[in-house]
Amino acid sequence: MSATLGDFLRGLPEFPENLPDFDVASAPADPAALFRAWLEEAAAVGVRQPQACSLATVGAEGQPSSRMVLLKNIDADGWHFATSRTSRKGTELTANPRAALNFFWAEQGRQVRVVGNIVELTAEASAADWRGRPADDGRDNPHWQLYAVSPREIEFWQGRHDRKHIRHMYRPGGPGAGPKTSAPSASPPSPTS
């Protein structure tokens, strides 16, 4: 049965017919500016909830977990999302204050991955975020927490039909800071490399 499933999966189309190009030479120095451009392009072609991303955390026992959240903002603190401090996400972020966000826009063959340390934003910012939710009923939620991923690395990935996908990495501050680009070859490495 798995061979049949494998054949089925291999037969599925990987990318839409027309993919956007990504000229890394013209990419802005600020990764937030490039992200906003890609986000707006995704929205323009009809991607539903382009602000949705997978949040990956690790609990105290080292067990990874991921789920979908919505990006709330990007500023000097980092890439914002919110959840209850008492949820699994909240308790994992308390135990291990590091996380990764992954945005995937299949219609564009694009991904953005953000990895970094977690910053708990202020109680005032968290309360304002709670009140700004579409389902706000006027009641406060003292457990609601606005977090930010303070990025250590941000990777932009553009798929290509020739399998020479483009990866453009930003490492804000520290060793290896600045953008770095790679476009791997279509052929796999030799067994001796």
N, C-alpha and C positions, 0 to 999 in steps of 0.2 A: 504493500500500500504506500509506503514512503517513497518508493521509486516513482510511482504514478503521481504523487503529490509533487515530488521534485521536478518531474517532467513538466507538469502543469505550471509550476512556479517559474521555471526557466523560459517557458513560452510566453509569459506575460510581458507586455511592453514595459520598458524601463523608463522612458521619458516621452513627453509629448513630441510631436513632429518638429515644432519650432521652439528652440531654446534661446533665451537671451544670451548675448555675448557678454563677456566680462574682461574688460581691458584693465589689467591691474596697474598699468602705467598711469592711468588717469584716476585711480582710486584715491579718495581723500586721505589725508594723514590722520584724520579723526575717525575711528571705527564707528562711532555713533552716527556720524553723517552718512557713511556708507550703509549702515543698517537702515536708517530712515529711508534712504533712496530705495533700497530693496523692498522694504515693507510697503512703501507707497506703490511700487511697481506690482507687488503681489496683490494688493487691494484693487489696483486698476484692472487687472486681468480676471478678477472675480474670485480670488482665493477667499474662502469663508474663514473668518476669525484669523487673519494673518498674524495677529498679536498673540495667539496661543502658542505655547511652547511646552516641551517636556522638561520638568524639573527633576533632576536626579540628586538624591541625598544618600547618606550612609548613616545607619543607626549606631548606637553605642557598641553593639556586638559585631559591627563590620558588615552587616547585611545591607546591600544596596536596594534602593527602591526608587521608582520613578512614577510620575503622574503628570497630567496636564494642568497648567496654570495660565493665567493671562498676564502679559507684560503690562505694567501700569505706567512706567515712565523710565527715562534714562537721564541721569544727571551726574554731578560730581561724586555722589555717594555710590553710584553703580546702576545696575539694571533692576528695577523694582518689580516685586510681586508681593502678594499678601495671602495669608492664611491664618487660621486660629493657632495660637501658641500651644493649645492642648491637642491639636490634631497630630497624626503620625508625622506629618511633615514638620510641624512645629517642634515636637519632641526630638526628632532626628537632627534638626538644625541646632537645637540647644546642645545635644550630645556631641555633635561634630559640625562646627560652623563653617562648612565648605559645601559648595554645590556646583552643579552644572545646569545650564539651560540649553536646549536645542530647539531651534526653529526649523521647520521643514515645509517648503513650499513646492510640492510635487509638480504643480503646473509650470513651474519655472526651472525645475531641476536644481533647486538651491537649498542650501542649509547654512545656518549660522549657529556656531557653538560658542558659548560663553562659560568660562570656568573661573572660579575665584572664591574668595572668602566671603562669608555672610556678615552683613552689617544690619543690626536691628535699628530701624529708624524710630523717630520719636513717637511718644504716645499721642501727641497732637497730630502728627502726620498720619498715624494709624487710624485715629478717630475720624479724621477728615476723609480718608479712603473709605472707611466703613459707611459713612454718611453719603458718599458719592456713588454707592452701588445702586444699580437700577431697582433693586428690590428693597430699598431703604424704607423701613417702617417707623423711623423716628426714634427707635430705641438704640441705646449704646450697646456695644459689645466689648467689654474690657479684655477679652481674650484675643481680639483681632490684632494682628501684627503686620505692619508693612516692613518688608525686608528688602535689602539690596544685595545683589551679587557684585562685589567689588572685583572687577576682572583682573586676573593674572594672565589670561590669554583669551583671545577672541579669534575664531577661525571662520572665514567665509569660504564656502565651497560651492563651486559652479560645476554641475554635471555637463558632460559633452557626449555626443553620440559616438565619437571616436574613442571613447574611454580615457582620453587624456584630460581628466578632470582637473580643474584649477583650484588650488588651495591657497588662500591668502591669509596669513596669520599676523595678528597684532599682539605684541607683548608689552602692555603699558608699564613703564618704569622697570628698574632692575636689570640684571644681565640679559643680554639678547633682546633688549627693548627695541621697539619699532616694527614696521611691517616686514614680512618675509613671504615670498611666494614660491610655490612649487607646482609644477605641472608634470605629473609622472607619465612615463611612457605607457603605451598601450600594452606592451608585452611584459609578462611577469619577470622578476629577477631570476637569474640563473641559479641553480642549486648551489653553486660554489660561491655566490656572493653573499 
